[in-house]
Amino acid sequence: MEAVTVQNQTTKQKLAIVIALAVPAMIENILQTVVGFVDTLFVAKLGLNEVTAVGVANAILAVYIAIFMAIGVGASSLIARSIGAGDVSKAKSFARQSTILSVMLGLLFGLISLFFSEPLLRLMGAESKVLTDAVAYFRIVAIPSIFITLMFTFGSILRATGDTKTPLKVSCWINLIHIGLDYVLIFGVFGLEGLGVVGAAWATVIVRIIGTFLLFFYIKRSKVSFSLLRTSSKEDTLSILKLSTPTAIERLIMRFGQVLYLGLILRIGTDVYASHLIAGNIETFSYMPGYGLAIAATTLVGQSMGRRQYKDAYQYGMITTVVAIIFMSFIGLLLFFLSPWFATWFTTDKNAIDMVVTALRIDAFAQPGLAVGLVLAGALQGAGDTKGPMYSTAIGMWLIRVMGVFILGIHFEMGIAGVWLSIAMDLYVRAIFQFFRYKKVVLDYSKNGCSLKVDKLE
């Protein structure tokens, strides 16, 4: 999108650019969420053991993905800033090096999956009755991890250039193919026997391979087309790693924190745990606008920083944040008033419905905080600061959320209300932290000048 490189835009023009970049990313996220829901629905038709097997395997994959996504974050920030600075050759170098790092990371995790799949699944609590299906599914999906990490990286490279429409197109096609393959390979068709859980795994792998090659095809036609045969400087590799490492740590802090606080919720009671999961599934859709706008913030802030237009960088971050607050506050209203109806989609138990309603109505008031946190995390990453989101996640998840669940949910026996009040406090603490961090980062750049080196951001 050439518009993102135009200088001296009015606030209205900037708003239009934000929306143009964010909407395709929002739609892509919604599509992925819907397809994940359909995938789970198909597997659920096989039985509860099969659902559990896939769930345990995906819990490990979620840790893999947390690390894989970090390379994309580092690449996205550096490529956007290079393009903003008019240094396309540097952007190509970062795209090439992030691809090489992704290949190496994918092969490493593929080997880990090949040799340690069963011990990893046992470590996650897979029982013997689901272990066979879990191992079969995990090996098929996780050994070719190279395609998972390359899809994330290639999508990030394209978005960093301001092109969010191409990843959306690719996502549309592979998600449609995924649903069709899922049905055929899981259940069979025209007299051919279905493969069950194994079929679901192969459907996932096939669409990832297709998606990887499609995204690479579009990269070859973009302004950052690169050759893997050329070498990049060691400095470029270190820059990507320096930005990616805090992001990987942040995602791992989040994942392990989730495991701990979910364990605390389970101590309160299985009914509270189940109600919390239902509320969480409903709440997932509220993240979609925030994620889409965060992608826009990363690209626009990064390109503005690369052009040394720090006022524009700050304004893009703030405009995107305001748009997110408006979008997600509206979703908050829907959660508040429609929560009784949403809850009945999942259960007919009145006690569970009441707890889901309580959770979602508390969450409705947390939506503005969630909006600020998501978008400013993306804006900070675009500015080259991946440590800020890491710090805010560590503080919010471990000091606020985990401790809050223990104190409010368990000690004061507030149940699910205590759990979701803790989540809300976590979101607002992160939002406040990231607002001041973002303001400080951009101000420091404007005072001291900016280069593509990231060693100034401590």
Buried (B, 14 or more C-beta within 10 A) or exposed (E): EEEBBEEEBEEEEBBEBBBBBBBBBBBBBBBBBEBBEBBBEBBEEBEEBBBBBBBBBBBBBEBBBBBBBBBBBBBBBBBBBBBBBEBBEBBBBBBBBBBBBBBEBBBBBBEBBEEEBBEBBBEBEBEEEBBBBBBBBBBBBBBBBBBBBBBBBBBBBBBBBBBBBBBBBBBEBBBEBBBEBBBBBBBBEEEEEBBBBBBBBBBBBBBBBBBBBBBBEBBEEBBBBBEEEEEBEEEBBBBBBBBBBBBBBBBBBBBBBBEBBBEBBEEBBEBBBBBBBBBBBBBEBBBBBBBBBBBBBBBBBBBBBBBBBBEBBBBBBBBBBBBBBEBBBEBBEBBBEBBEEBBEEBBEBEEBBBBBBBBBBBBBBBBBBBBBBBBBBBBBBBBBBBBBBBBBBBBBBBEBBBBBBBEBBBEEEBBBBBBBBBBBBBBBBBBBBBBEBBBEBBEBBBEEEBBBEBEBBE
